[in-house]
Amino acid sequence: MAFRVCRPPMAIGVTLRGNQLTAIAVDGESYAVVQQAGPWRKSGEWWSQTNWCREEWDVLLAGRTSEKVCRIAHDPSSPCWYLMGTYD
């Protein structure tokens, strides 16, 4: 399995129900979240619990005509969500 990194990460729209991801909008197309794993917290300061700068999920998305497996990320200090890349 290969991982294709988005450089720079692409801004996406995310729909949440409580703490669960339910839908994602990428490139004008909406996908339902079928499965998710995460979040994994990442930081440049791994030794400090208070300085998490990103949470990442792997998600299986189902659209009208296709499925995708992606890694998405969220900065807990902002409302921004990003597509980090897709798995082939």
PDB file with SEQRES, HELIX, SHEET and CRYST1 records, atoms N, CA, C and O in Angstrom:
SEQRES   1 A   88  MET ALA PHE ARG VAL CYS ARG PRO PRO MET ALA ILE GLY          
SEQRES   2 A   88  VAL THR LEU ARG GLY ASN GLN LEU THR ALA ILE ALA VAL          
SEQRES   3 A   88  ASP GLY GLU SER TYR ALA VAL VAL GLN GLN ALA GLY PRO          
SEQRES   4 A   88  TRP ARG LYS SER GLY GLU TRP TRP SER GLN THR ASN TRP          
SEQRES   5 A   88  CYS ARG GLU GLU TRP ASP VAL LEU LEU ALA GLY ARG THR          
SEQRES   6 A   88  SER GLU LYS VAL CYS ARG ILE ALA HIS ASP PRO SER SER          
SEQRES   7 A   88  PRO CYS TRP TYR LEU MET GLY THR TYR ASP                      
HELIX    1 AA1 GLN A   49  ASN A   51  5                                   3    
SHEET    1 AA1 7 PHE A   3  ARG A  17  0                                        
SHEET    2 AA1 7 GLN A  20  VAL A  26 -1                                        
SHEET    3 AA1 7 GLU A  29  LYS A  42 -1                                        
SHEET    4 AA1 7 ARG A  54  ALA A  62 -1                                        
SHEET    5 AA1 7 GLU A  67  HIS A  74 -1                                        
SHEET    6 AA1 7 TRP A  81  TYR A  87 -1                                        
SHEET    7 AA1 7 PHE A   3  ARG A  17 -1                                        
CRYST1    1.000    1.000    1.000  90.00  90.00  90.00 P 1           1          
ATOM      1  N   MET A   1       0.841  -1.163   0.000  1.00  0.00           N  
ATOM      2  CA  MET A   1       0.000   0.000   0.000  1.00  0.00           C  
ATOM      3  C   MET A   1       0.897   1.240   0.000  1.00  0.00           C  
ATOM      4  O   MET A   1       1.842   1.325   0.785  1.00  0.00           O  
ATOM      5  N   ALA A   2       0.605   2.186  -0.866  1.00  0.00           N  
ATOM      6  CA  ALA A   2       1.366   3.430  -0.954  1.00  0.00           C  
ATOM      7  C   ALA A   2       0.562   4.575  -0.351  1.00  0.00           C  
ATOM      8  O   ALA A   2      -0.669   4.554  -0.359  1.00  0.00           O  
ATOM      9  N   PHE A   3       1.261   5.562   0.164  1.00  0.00           N  
ATOM     10  CA  PHE A   3       0.620   6.759   0.719  1.00  0.00           C  
ATOM     11  C   PHE A   3       1.033   7.950  -0.122  1.00  0.00           C  
ATOM     12  O   PHE A   3       2.221   8.257  -0.225  1.00  0.00           O  
ATOM     13  N   ARG A   4       0.071   8.620  -0.720  1.00  0.00           N  
ATOM     14  CA  ARG A   4       0.334   9.805  -1.548  1.00  0.00           C  
ATOM     15  C   ARG A   4       0.076  11.051  -0.712  1.00  0.00           C  
ATOM     16  O   ARG A   4      -1.065  11.352  -0.362  1.00  0.00           O  
ATOM     17  N   VAL A   5       1.138  11.764  -0.399  1.00  0.00           N  
ATOM     18  CA  VAL A   5       1.073  12.937   0.465  1.00  0.00           C  
ATOM     19  C   VAL A   5       0.591  14.146  -0.329  1.00  0.00           C  
ATOM     20  O   VAL A   5       1.046  14.376  -1.449  1.00  0.00           O  
ATOM     21  N   CYS A   6      -0.320  14.911   0.243  1.00  0.00           N  
ATOM     22  CA  CYS A   6      -0.760  16.176  -0.347  1.00  0.00           C  
ATOM     23  C   CYS A   6       0.210  17.264   0.115  1.00  0.00           C  
ATOM     24  O   CYS A   6       0.344  17.504   1.315  1.00  0.00           O  
ATOM     25  N   ARG A   7       0.870  17.909  -0.808  1.00  0.00           N  
ATOM     26  CA  ARG A   7       1.790  18.995  -0.473  1.00  0.00           C  
ATOM     27  C   ARG A   7       1.380  20.238  -1.217  1.00  0.00           C  
ATOM     28  O   ARG A   7       1.516  20.277  -2.440  1.00  0.00           O  
ATOM     29  N   PRO A   8       0.892  21.241  -0.555  1.00  0.00           N  
ATOM     30  CA  PRO A   8       0.598  21.335   0.871  1.00  0.00           C  
ATOM     31  C   PRO A   8      -0.697  20.586   1.187  1.00  0.00           C  
ATOM     32  O   PRO A   8      -1.459  20.266   0.274  1.00  0.00           O  
ATOM     33  N   PRO A   9      -0.959  20.301   2.470  1.00  0.00           N  
ATOM     34  CA  PRO A   9      -2.219  19.646   2.833  1.00  0.00           C  
ATOM     35  C   PRO A   9      -3.414  20.449   2.321  1.00  0.00           C  
ATOM     36  O   PRO A   9      -3.388  21.680   2.305  1.00  0.00           O  
ATOM     37  N   MET A  10      -4.465  19.734   1.903  1.00  0.00           N  
ATOM     38  CA  MET A  10      -5.647  20.363   1.315  1.00  0.00           C  
ATOM     39  C   MET A  10      -6.711  20.619   2.394  1.00  0.00           C  
ATOM     40  O   MET A  10      -7.041  19.722   3.170  1.00  0.00           O  
ATOM     41  N   ALA A  11      -7.236  21.829   2.435  1.00  0.00           N  
ATOM     42  CA  ALA A  11      -8.315  22.148   3.372  1.00  0.00           C  
ATOM     43  C   ALA A  11      -9.567  21.369   2.976  1.00  0.00           C  
ATOM     44  O   ALA A  11      -9.903  21.278   1.795  1.00  0.00           O  
ATOM     45  N   ILE A  12     -10.258  20.803   3.979  1.00  0.00           N  
ATOM     46  CA  ILE A  12     -11.466  20.021   3.733  1.00  0.00           C  
ATOM     47  C   ILE A  12     -12.558  20.456   4.707  1.00  0.00           C  
ATOM     48  O   ILE A  12     -12.291  21.112   5.714  1.00  0.00           O  
ATOM     49  N   GLY A  13     -13.782  20.078   4.388  1.00  0.00           N  
ATOM     50  CA  GLY A  13     -14.910  20.295   5.291  1.00  0.00           C  
ATOM     51  C   GLY A  13     -15.226  18.990   6.002  1.00  0.00           C  
ATOM     52  O   GLY A  13     -15.192  17.924   5.387  1.00  0.00           O  
ATOM     53  N   VAL A  14     -15.530  19.064   7.282  1.00  0.00           N  
ATOM     54  CA  VAL A  14     -15.799  17.879   8.090  1.00  0.00           C  
ATOM     55  C   VAL A  14     -17.104  18.067   8.844  1.00  0.00           C  
ATOM     56  O   VAL A  14     -17.365  19.139   9.389  1.00  0.00           O  
ATOM     57  N   THR A  15     -17.928  17.014   8.873  1.00  0.00           N  
ATOM     58  CA  THR A  15     -19.149  17.002   9.670  1.00  0.00           C  
ATOM     59  C   THR A  15     -18.938  16.042  10.828  1.00  0.00           C  
ATOM     60  O   THR A  15     -18.530  14.896  10.637  1.00  0.00           O  
ATOM     61  N   LEU A  16     -19.219  16.524  12.029  1.00  0.00           N  
ATOM     62  CA  LEU A  16     -19.065  15.722  13.244  1.00  0.00           C  
ATOM     63  C   LEU A  16     -20.422  15.487  13.884  1.00  0.00           C  
ATOM     64  O   LEU A  16     -21.310  16.338  13.820  1.00  0.00           O  
ATOM     65  N   ARG A  17     -20.572  14.329  14.497  1.00  0.00           N  
ATOM     66  CA  ARG A  17     -21.723  14.047  15.352  1.00  0.00           C  
ATOM     67  C   ARG A  17     -21.126  13.654  16.700  1.00  0.00           C  
ATOM     68  O   ARG A  17     -20.656  12.531  16.880  1.00  0.00           O  
ATOM     69  N   GLY A  18     -21.151  14.587  17.637  1.00  0.00           N  
ATOM     70  CA  GLY A  18     -20.423  14.390  18.882  1.00  0.00           C  
ATOM     71  C   GLY A  18     -18.939  14.441  18.574  1.00  0.00           C  
ATOM     72  O   GLY A  18     -18.447  15.433  18.036  1.00  0.00           O  
ATOM     73  N   ASN A  19     -18.225  13.381  18.912  1.00  0.00           N  
ATOM     74  CA  ASN A  19     -16.789  13.289  18.597  1.00  0.00           C  
ATOM     75  C   ASN A  19     -16.514  12.400  17.395  1.00  0.00           C  
ATOM     76  O   ASN A  19     -15.356  12.124  17.083  1.00  0.00           O  
ATOM     77  N   GLN A  20     -17.563  11.949  16.717  1.00  0.00           N  
ATOM     78  CA  GLN A  20     -17.404  11.029  15.591  1.00  0.00           C  
ATOM     79  C   GLN A  20     -17.473  11.770  14.262  1.00  0.00           C  
ATOM     80  O   GLN A  20     -18.345  12.612  14.047  1.00  0.00           O  
ATOM     81  N   LEU A  21     -16.539  11.441  13.375  1.00  0.00           N  
ATOM     82  CA  LEU A  21     -16.563  11.977  12.014  1.00  0.00           C  
ATOM     83  C   LEU A  21     -17.671  11.276  11.248  1.00  0.00           C  
ATOM     84  O   LEU A  21     -17.746  10.047  11.270  1.00  0.00           O  
ATOM     85  N   THR A  22     -18.538  12.027  10.566  1.00  0.00           N  
ATOM     86  CA  THR A  22     -19.625  11.405   9.809  1.00  0.00           C  
ATOM     87  C   THR A  22     -19.540  11.662   8.309  1.00  0.00           C  
ATOM     88  O   THR A  22     -19.970  10.826   7.514  1.00  0.00           O  
ATOM     89  N   ALA A  23     -18.991  12.808   7.914  1.00  0.00           N  
ATOM     90  CA  ALA A  23     -18.883  13.130   6.488  1.00  0.00           C  
ATOM     91  C   ALA A  23     -17.716  14.082   6.261  1.00  0.00           C  
ATOM     92  O   ALA A  23     -17.327  14.846   7.145  1.00  0.00           O  
ATOM     93  N   ILE A  24     -17.167  14.013   5.038  1.00  0.00           N  
ATOM     94  CA  ILE A  24     -16.053  14.860   4.664  1.00  0.00           C  
ATOM     95  C   ILE A  24     -16.306  15.370   3.253  1.00  0.00           C  
ATOM     96  O   ILE A  24     -16.735  14.614   2.381  1.00  0.00           O  
ATOM     97  N   ALA A  25     -16.041  16.649   3.031  1.00  0.00           N  
ATOM     98  CA  ALA A  25     -16.148  17.250   1.701  1.00  0.00           C  
ATOM     99  C   ALA A  25     -14.741  17.525   1.181  1.00  0.00           C  
ATOM    100  O   ALA A  25     -13.974  18.271   1.790  1.00  0.00           O  
ATOM    101  N   VAL A  26     -14.411  16.902   0.030  1.00  0.00           N  
ATOM    102  CA  VAL A  26     -13.092  17.052  -0.586  1.00  0.00           C  
ATOM    103  C   VAL A  26     -13.292  17.390  -2.053  1.00  0.00           C  
ATOM    104  O   VAL A  26     -14.028  16.696  -2.754  1.00  0.00           O  
ATOM    105  N   ASP A  27     -12.652  18.439  -2.520  1.00  0.00           N  
ATOM    106  CA  ASP A  27     -12.740  18.829  -3.941  1.00  0.00           C  
ATOM    107  C   ASP A  27     -14.174  18.942  -4.432  1.00  0.00           C  
ATOM    108  O   ASP A  27     -14.463  18.553  -5.563  1.00  0.00           O  
ATOM    109  N   GLY A  28     -15.077  19.463  -3.618  1.00  0.00           N  
ATOM    110  CA  GLY A  28     -16.459  19.659  -4.022  1.00  0.00           C  
ATOM    111  C   GLY A  28     -17.315  18.409  -3.989  1.00  0.00           C  
ATOM    112  O   GLY A  28     -18.489  18.466  -4.357  1.00  0.00           O  
ATOM    113  N   GLU A  29     -16.767  17.285  -3.561  1.00  0.00           N  
ATOM    114  CA  GLU A  29     -17.538  16.040  -3.457  1.00  0.00           C  
ATOM    115  C   GLU A  29     -17.662  15.649  -1.996  1.00  0.00           C  
ATOM    116  O   GLU A  29     -16.721  15.804  -1.217  1.00  0.00           O  
ATOM    117  N   SER A  30     -18.826  15.144  -1.633  1.00  0.00           N  
ATOM    118  CA  SER A  30     -19.082  14.745  -0.252  1.00  0.00           C  
ATOM    119  C   SER A  30     -18.926  13.233  -0.111  1.00  0.00           C  
ATOM    120  O   SER A  30     -19.372  12.468  -0.966  1.00  0.00           O  
ATOM    121  N   TYR A  31     -18.284  12.816   0.982  1.00  0.00           N  
ATOM    122  CA  TYR A  31     -18.069  11.403   1.275  1.00  0.00           C  
ATOM    123  C   TYR A  31     -18.588  11.092   2.669  1.00  0.00           C  
ATOM    124  O   TYR A  31     -18.434  11.894   3.590  1.00  0.00           O  
ATOM    125  N   ALA A  32     -19.202   9.930   2.820  1.00  0.00           N  
ATOM    126  CA  ALA A  32     -19.600   9.447   4.142  1.00  0.00           C  
ATOM    127  C   ALA A  32     -18.401   8.734   4.757  1.00  0.00           C  
ATOM    128  O   ALA A  32     -17.658   8.042   4.061  1.00  0.00           O  
ATOM    129  N   VAL A  33     -18.219   8.903   6.045  1.00  0.00           N  
ATOM    130  CA  VAL A  33     -17.155   8.201   6.759  1.00  0.00           C  
ATOM    131  C   VAL A  33     -17.686   6.823   7.133  1.00  0.00           C  
ATOM    132  O   VAL A  33     -18.623   6.712   7.924  1.00  0.00           O  
ATOM    133  N   VAL A  34     -17.091   5.772   6.569  1.00  0.00           N  
ATOM    134  CA  VAL A  34     -17.518   4.394   6.798  1.00  0.00           C  
ATOM    135  C   VAL A  34     -16.807   3.827   8.017  1.00  0.00           C  
ATOM    136  O   VAL A  34     -17.433   3.192   8.866  1.00  0.00           O  
ATOM    137  N   GLN A  35     -15.496   4.056   8.106  1.00  0.00           N  
ATOM    138  CA  GLN A  35     -14.694   3.614   9.243  1.00  0.00           C  
ATOM    139  C   GLN A  35     -13.666   4.682   9.551  1.00  0.00           C  
ATOM    140  O   GLN A  35     -13.261   5.447   8.675  1.00  0.00           O  
ATOM    141  N   GLN A  36     -13.247   4.725  10.816  1.00  0.00           N  
ATOM    142  CA  GLN A  36     -12.208   5.672  11.201  1.00  0.00           C  
ATOM    143  C   GLN A  36     -11.326   5.063  12.275  1.00  0.00           C  
ATOM    144  O   GLN A  36     -11.778   4.252  13.083  1.00  0.00           O  
ATOM    145  N   ALA A  37     -10.081   5.457  12.273  1.00  0.00           N  
ATOM    146  CA  ALA A  37      -9.131   5.055  13.317  1.00  0.00           C  
ATOM    147  C   ALA A  37      -8.394   6.314  13.750  1.00  0.00           C  
ATOM    148  O   ALA A  37      -7.924   7.087  12.915  1.00  0.00           O  
ATOM    149  N   GLY A  38      -8.299   6.511  15.037  1.00  0.00           N  
ATOM    150  CA  GLY A  38      -7.629   7.696  15.555  1.00  0.00           C  
ATOM    151  C   GLY A  38      -8.503   8.352  16.591  1.00  0.00           C  
ATOM    152  O   GLY A  38      -9.531   7.781  16.955  1.00  0.00           O  
ATOM    153  N   PRO A  39      -8.164   9.478  17.069  1.00  0.00           N  
ATOM    154  CA  PRO A  39      -7.058  10.324  16.603  1.00  0.00           C  
ATOM    155  C   PRO A  39      -5.720   9.933  17.218  1.00  0.00           C  
ATOM    156  O   PRO A  39      -5.643   9.408  18.328  1.00  0.00           O  
ATOM    157  N   TRP A  40      -4.676  10.209  16.453  1.00  0.00           N  
ATOM    158  CA  TRP A  40      -3.310  10.115  16.943  1.00  0.00           C  
ATOM    159  C   TRP A  40      -2.828  11.540  17.108  1.00  0.00           C  
ATOM    160  O   TRP A  40      -2.976  12.365  16.207  1.00  0.00           O  
ATOM    161  N   ARG A  41      -2.267  11.816  18.229  1.00  0.00           N  
ATOM    162  CA  ARG A  41      -1.782  13.172  18.491  1.00  0.00           C  
ATOM    163  C   ARG A  41      -0.324  13.276  18.089  1.00  0.00           C  
ATOM    164  O   ARG A  41       0.496  12.422  18.426  1.00  0.00           O  
ATOM    165  N   LYS A  42      -0.016  14.350  17.356  1.00  0.00           N  
ATOM    166  CA  LYS A  42       1.348  14.581  16.897  1.00  0.00           C  
ATOM    167  C   LYS A  42       1.792  15.964  17.313  1.00  0.00           C  
ATOM    168  O   LYS A  42       1.001  16.906  17.361  1.00  0.00           O  
ATOM    169  N   SER A  43       3.070  16.066  17.612  1.00  0.00           N  
ATOM    170  CA  SER A  43       3.624  17.331  18.047  1.00  0.00           C  
ATOM    171  C   SER A  43       5.108  17.346  17.775  1.00  0.00           C  
ATOM    172  O   SER A  43       5.753  16.298  17.732  1.00  0.00           O  
ATOM    173  N   GLY A  44       5.646  18.523  17.594  1.00  0.00           N  
ATOM    174  CA  GLY A  44       7.085  18.666  17.499  1.00  0.00           C  
ATOM    175  C   GLY A  44       7.733  18.542  18.861  1.00  0.00           C  
ATOM    176  O   GLY A  44       8.941  18.328  18.963  1.00  0.00           O  
ATOM    177  N   GLU A  45       6.939  18.676  19.905  1.00  0.00           N  
ATOM    178  CA  GLU A  45       7.444  18.575  21.265  1.00  0.00           C  
ATOM    179  C   GLU A  45       6.855  17.324  21.914  1.00  0.00           C  
ATOM    180  O   GLU A  45       5.977  17.424  22.772  1.00  0.00           O  
ATOM    181  N   TRP A  46       7.334  16.148  21.508  1.00  0.00           N  
ATOM    182  CA  TRP A  46       6.778  14.880  21.962  1.00  0.00           C  
ATOM    183  C   TRP A  46       6.890  14.682  23.475  1.00  0.00           C  
ATOM    184  O   TRP A  46       6.158  13.874  24.047  1.00  0.00           O  
ATOM    185  N   TRP A  47       7.782  15.398  24.114  1.00  0.00           N  
ATOM    186  CA  TRP A  47       7.986  15.232  25.553  1.00  0.00           C  
ATOM    187  C   TRP A  47       6.972  16.012  26.388  1.00  0.00           C  
ATOM    188  O   TRP A  47       6.951  15.869  27.610  1.00  0.00           O  
ATOM    189  N   SER A  48       6.138  16.827  25.761  1.00  0.00           N  
ATOM    190  CA  SER A  48       5.226  17.698  26.495  1.00  0.00           C  
ATOM    191  C   SER A  48       3.777  17.376  26.141  1.00  0.00           C  
ATOM    192  O   SER A  48       3.400  17.485  24.974  1.00  0.00           O  
ATOM    193  N   GLN A  49       2.959  16.986  27.106  1.00  0.00           N  
ATOM    194  CA  GLN A  49       1.544  16.679  26.873  1.00  0.00           C  
ATOM    195  C   GLN A  49       0.729  17.921  26.526  1.00  0.00           C  
ATOM    196  O   GLN A  49      -0.312  17.802  25.881  1.00  0.00           O  
ATOM    197  N   THR A  50       1.167  19.089  26.929  1.00  0.00           N  
ATOM    198  CA  THR A  50       0.356  20.291  26.745  1.00  0.00           C  
ATOM    199  C   THR A  50       0.538  20.942  25.379  1.00  0.00           C  
ATOM    200  O   THR A  50      -0.180  21.891  25.063  1.00  0.00           O  
ATOM    201  N   ASN A  51       1.453  20.476  24.574  1.00  0.00           N  
ATOM    202  CA  ASN A  51       1.740  21.150  23.308  1.00  0.00           C  
ATOM    203  C   ASN A  51       1.373  20.330  22.077  1.00  0.00           C  
ATOM    204  O   ASN A  51       2.081  20.375  21.071  1.00  0.00           O  
ATOM    205  N   TRP A  52       0.268  19.578  22.146  1.00  0.00           N  
ATOM    206  CA  TRP A  52      -0.173  18.850  20.958  1.00  0.00           C  
ATOM    207  C   TRP A  52      -0.563  19.856  19.891  1.00  0.00           C  
ATOM    208  O   TRP A  52      -1.311  20.796  20.160  1.00  0.00           O  
ATOM    209  N   CYS A  53      -0.064  19.662  18.692  1.00  0.00           N  
ATOM    210  CA  CYS A  53      -0.380  20.627  17.640  1.00  0.00           C  
ATOM    211  C   CYS A  53      -1.206  20.028  16.517  1.00  0.00           C  
ATOM    212  O   CYS A  53      -1.639  20.757  15.624  1.00  0.00           O  
ATOM    213  N   ARG A  54      -1.440  18.699  16.535  1.00  0.00           N  
ATOM    214  CA  ARG A  54      -2.229  18.105  15.459  1.00  0.00           C  
ATOM    215  C   ARG A  54      -2.771  16.759  15.902  1.00  0.00           C  
ATOM    216  O   ARG A  54      -2.103  16.003  16.608  1.00  0.00           O  
ATOM    217  N   GLU A  55      -4.006  16.470  15.472  1.00  0.00           N  
ATOM    218  CA  GLU A  55      -4.608  15.156  15.668  1.00  0.00           C  
ATOM    219  C   GLU A  55      -4.883  14.583  14.287  1.00  0.00           C  
ATOM    220  O   GLU A  55      -5.376  15.295  13.412  1.00  0.00           O  
ATOM    221  N   GLU A  56      -4.572  13.303  14.075  1.00  0.00           N  
ATOM    222  CA  GLU A  56      -4.742  12.679  12.767  1.00  0.00           C  
ATOM    223  C   GLU A  56      -5.617  11.433  12.858  1.00  0.00           C  
ATOM    224  O   GLU A  56      -5.600  10.720  13.862  1.00  0.00           O  
ATOM    225  N   TRP A  57      -6.378  11.183  11.803  1.00  0.00           N  
ATOM    226  CA  TRP A  57      -7.233  10.008  11.669  1.00  0.00           C  
ATOM    227  C   TRP A  57      -6.965   9.359  10.322  1.00  0.00           C  
ATOM    228  O   TRP A  57      -6.636  10.044   9.353  1.00  0.00           O  
ATOM    229  N   ASP A  58      -7.102   8.052  10.257  1.00  0.00           N  
ATOM    230  CA  ASP A  58      -7.217   7.337   8.990  1.00  0.00           C  
ATOM    231  C   ASP A  58      -8.695   7.036   8.817  1.00  0.00           C  
ATOM    232  O   ASP A  58      -9.341   6.534   9.737  1.00  0.00           O  
ATOM    233  N   VAL A  59      -9.237   7.341   7.637  1.00  0.00           N  
ATOM    234  CA  VAL A  59     -10.668   7.183   7.404  1.00  0.00           C  
ATOM    235  C   VAL A  59     -10.924   6.469   6.078  1.00  0.00           C  
ATOM    236  O   VAL A  59     -10.219   6.683   5.092  1.00  0.00           O  
ATOM    237  N   LEU A  60     -11.943   5.622   6.080  1.00  0.00           N  
ATOM    238  CA  LEU A  60     -12.458   5.015   4.861  1.00  0.00           C  
ATOM    239  C   LEU A  60     -13.681   5.824   4.476  1.00  0.00           C  
ATOM    240  O   LEU A  60     -14.636   5.930   5.247  1.00  0.00           O  
ATOM    241  N   LEU A  61     -13.649   6.400   3.269  1.00  0.00           N  
ATOM    242  CA  LEU A  61     -14.719   7.277   2.803  1.00  0.00           C  
ATOM    243  C   LEU A  61     -15.457   6.626   1.645  1.00  0.00           C  
ATOM    244  O   LEU A  61     -14.837   6.006   0.780  1.00  0.00           O  
ATOM    245  N   ALA A  62     -16.781   6.763   1.624  1.00  0.00           N  
ATOM    246  CA  ALA A  62     -17.603   6.255   0.532  1.00  0.00           C  
ATOM    247  C   ALA A  62     -18.326   7.420  -0.119  1.00  0.00           C  
ATOM    248  O   ALA A  62     -19.085   8.139   0.531  1.00  0.00           O  
ATOM    249  N   GLY A  63     -18.079   7.600  -1.415  1.00  0.00           N  
ATOM    250  CA  GLY A  63     -18.764   8.632  -2.190  1.00  0.00           C  
ATOM    251  C   GLY A  63     -19.806   8.000  -3.091  1.00  0.00           C  
ATOM    252  O   GLY A  63     -20.079   6.803  -2.995  1.00  0.00           O  
ATOM    253  N   ARG A  64     -20.388   8.805  -3.967  1.00  0.00           N  
ATOM    254  CA  ARG A  64     -21.400   8.264  -4.886  1.00  0.00           C  
ATOM    255  C   ARG A  64     -20.812   7.246  -5.840  1.00  0.00           C  
ATOM    256  O   ARG A  64     -21.459   6.253  -6.172  1.00  0.00           O  
ATOM    257  N   THR A  65     -19.569   7.491  -6.289  1.00  0.00           N  
ATOM    258  CA  THR A  65     -18.999   6.612  -7.311  1.00  0.00           C  
ATOM    259  C   THR A  65     -17.691   5.944  -6.896  1.00  0.00           C  
ATOM    260  O   THR A  65     -17.171   5.103  -7.630  1.00  0.00           O  
ATOM    261  N   SER A  66     -17.151   6.304  -5.728  1.00  0.00           N  
ATOM    262  CA  SER A  66     -15.856   5.737  -5.367  1.00  0.00           C  
ATOM    263  C   SER A  66     -15.653   5.696  -3.851  1.00  0.00           C  
ATOM    264  O   SER A  66     -16.377   6.331  -3.083  1.00  0.00           O  
ATOM    265  N   GLU A  67     -14.651   4.932  -3.459  1.00  0.00           N  
ATOM    266  CA  GLU A  67     -14.211   4.891  -2.065  1.00  0.00           C  
ATOM    267  C   GLU A  67     -12.779   5.368  -1.996  1.00  0.00           C  
ATOM    268  O   GLU A  67     -12.015   5.213  -2.949  1.00  0.00           O  
ATOM    269  N   LYS A  68     -12.413   5.955  -0.854  1.00  0.00           N  
ATOM    270  CA  LYS A  68     -11.048   6.420  -0.625  1.00  0.00           C  
ATOM    271  C   LYS A  68     -10.646   6.070   0.790  1.00  0.00           C  
ATOM    272  O   LYS A  68     -11.474   6.045   1.701  1.00  0.00           O  
ATOM    273  N   VAL A  69      -9.370   5.800   0.963  1.00  0.00           N  
ATOM    274  CA  VAL A  69      -8.797   5.676   2.294  1.00  0.00           C  
ATOM    275  C   VAL A  69      -7.815   6.826   2.427  1.00  0.00           C  
ATOM    276  O   VAL A  69      -6.884   6.960   1.633  1.00  0.00           O  
ATOM    277  N   CYS A  70      -8.033   7.656   3.442  1.00  0.00           N  
ATOM    278  CA  CYS A  70      -7.275   8.899   3.583  1.00  0.00           C  
ATOM    279  C   CYS A  70      -6.764   9.095   4.998  1.00  0.00           C  
ATOM    280  O   CYS A  70      -7.244   8.472   5.946  1.00  0.00           O  
ATOM    281  N   ARG A  71      -5.789   9.967   5.117  1.00  0.00           N  
ATOM    282  CA  ARG A  71      -5.369  10.466   6.421  1.00  0.00           C  
ATOM    283  C   ARG A  71      -5.772  11.936   6.468  1.00  0.00           C  
ATOM    284  O   ARG A  71      -5.410  12.727   5.597  1.00  0.00           O  
ATOM    285  N   ILE A  72      -6.534  12.283   7.512  1.00  0.00           N  
ATOM    286  CA  ILE A  72      -6.938  13.670   7.704  1.00  0.00           C  
ATOM    287  C   ILE A  72      -6.373  14.163   9.023  1.00  0.00           C  
ATOM    288  O   ILE A  72      -6.027  13.371   9.899  1.00  0.00           O  
ATOM    289  N   ALA A  73      -6.283  15.483   9.158  1.00  0.00           N  
ATOM    290  CA  ALA A  73      -5.708  16.067  10.365  1.00  0.00           C  
ATOM    291  C   ALA A  73      -6.506  17.278  10.798  1.00  0.00           C  
ATOM    292  O   ALA A  73      -7.175  17.934   9.999  1.00  0.00           O  
ATOM    293  N   HIS A  74      -6.416  17.552  12.088  1.00  0.00           N  
ATOM    294  CA  HIS A  74      -7.112  18.685  12.696  1.00  0.00           C  
ATOM    295  C   HIS A  74      -6.177  19.347  13.694  1.00  0.00           C  
ATOM    296  O   HIS A  74      -5.485  18.674  14.457  1.00  0.00           O  
ATOM    297  N   ASP A  75      -6.163  20.668  13.678  1.00  0.00           N  
ATOM    298  CA  ASP A  75      -5.428  21.437  14.681  1.00  0.00           C  
ATOM    299  C   ASP A  75      -6.420  21.774  15.778  1.00  0.00           C  
ATOM    300  O   ASP A  75      -7.343  22.551  15.536  1.00  0.00           O  
ATOM    301  N   PRO A  76      -6.267  21.213  16.995  1.00  0.00           N  
ATOM    302  CA  PRO A  76      -7.248  21.444  18.059  1.00  0.00           C  
ATOM    303  C   PRO A  76      -7.410  22.911  18.457  1.00  0.00           C  
ATOM    304  O   PRO A  76      -8.421  23.273  19.058  1.00  0.00           O  
ATOM    305  N   SER A  77      -6.452  23.742  18.139  1.00  0.00           N  
ATOM    306  CA  SER A  77      -6.564  25.157  18.516  1.00  0.00           C  
ATOM    307  C   SER A  77      -7.256  26.000  17.445  1.00  0.00           C  
ATOM    308  O   SER A  77      -7.378  27.216  17.599  1.00  0.00           O  
ATOM    309  N   SER A  78      -7.715  25.359  16.349  1.00  0.00           N  
ATOM    310  CA  SER A  78      -8.409  26.092  15.286  1.00  0.00           C  
ATOM    311  C   SER A  78      -9.505  25.208  14.700  1.00  0.00           C  
ATOM    312  O   SER A  78      -9.538  24.007  14.971  1.00  0.00           O  
ATOM    313  N   PRO A  79     -10.402  25.784  13.899  1.00  0.00           N  
ATOM    314  CA  PRO A  79     -11.466  24.977  13.290  1.00  0.00           C  
ATOM    315  C   PRO A  79     -11.042  24.309  11.981  1.00  0.00           C  
ATOM    316  O   PRO A  79     -11.892  23.766  11.275  1.00  0.00           O  
ATOM    317  N   CYS A  80      -9.760  24.334  11.640  1.00  0.00           N  
ATOM    318  CA  CYS A  80      -9.290  23.857  10.337  1.00  0.00           C  
ATOM    319  C   CYS A  80      -9.057  22.346  10.308  1.00  0.00           C  
ATOM    320  O   CYS A  80      -8.499  21.770  11.242  1.00  0.00           O  
ATOM    321  N   TRP A  81      -9.494  21.720   9.221  1.00  0.00           N  
ATOM    322  CA  TRP A  81      -9.273  20.302   8.948  1.00  0.00           C  
ATOM    323  C   TRP A  81      -8.551  20.190   7.612  1.00  0.00           C  
ATOM    324  O   TRP A  81      -8.762  21.005   6.714  1.00  0.00           O  
ATOM    325  N   TYR A  82      -7.689  19.164   7.484  1.00  0.00           N  
ATOM    326  CA  TYR A  82      -6.871  19.019   6.287  1.00  0.00           C  
ATOM    327  C   TYR A  82      -6.807  17.575   5.823  1.00  0.00           C  
ATOM    328  O   TYR A  82      -6.837  16.648   6.632  1.00  0.00           O  
ATOM    329  N   LEU A  83      -6.717  17.393   4.501  1.00  0.00           N  
ATOM    330  CA  LEU A  83      -6.413  16.107   3.912  1.00  0.00           C  
ATOM    331  C   LEU A  83      -4.896  16.037   3.819  1.00  0.00           C  
ATOM    332  O   LEU A  83      -4.279  16.835   3.113  1.00  0.00           O  
ATOM    333  N   MET A  84      -4.290  15.087   4.527  1.00  0.00           N  
ATOM    334  CA  MET A  84      -2.841  14.938   4.536  1.00  0.00           C  
ATOM    335  C   MET A  84      -2.372  14.074   3.377  1.00  0.00           C  
ATOM    336  O   MET A  84      -1.266  14.257   2.869  1.00  0.00           O  
ATOM    337  N   GLY A  85      -3.219  13.124   2.955  1.00  0.00           N  
ATOM    338  CA  GLY A  85      -2.855  12.255   1.847  1.00  0.00           C  
ATOM    339  C   GLY A  85      -3.853  11.122   1.697  1.00  0.00           C  
ATOM    340  O   GLY A  85      -4.774  10.968   2.498  1.00  0.00           O  
ATOM    341  N   THR A  86      -3.647  10.328   0.643  1.00  0.00           N  
ATOM    342  CA  THR A  86      -4.524   9.196   0.371  1.00  0.00           C  
ATOM    343  C   THR A  86      -3.693   7.927   0.245  1.00  0.00           C  
ATOM    344  O   THR A  86      -2.524   7.969  -0.138  1.00  0.00           O  
ATOM    345  N   TYR A  87      -4.312   6.803   0.571  1.00  0.00           N  
ATOM    346  CA  TYR A  87      -3.665   5.495   0.425  1.00  0.00           C  
ATOM    347  C   TYR A  87      -4.128   4.877  -0.889  1.00  0.00           C  
ATOM    348  O   TYR A  87      -5.300   4.981  -1.250  1.00  0.00           O  
ATOM    349  N   ASP A  88      -3.218   4.243  -1.593  1.00  0.00           N  
ATOM    350  CA  ASP A  88      -3.541   3.520  -2.842  1.00  0.00           C  
ATOM    351  C   ASP A  88      -3.669   2.053  -2.553  1.00  0.00           C  
ATOM    352  O   ASP A  88      -3.936   1.267  -3.461  1.00  0.00           O  
TER     353      ASP A  88                                                      
END                                                                             
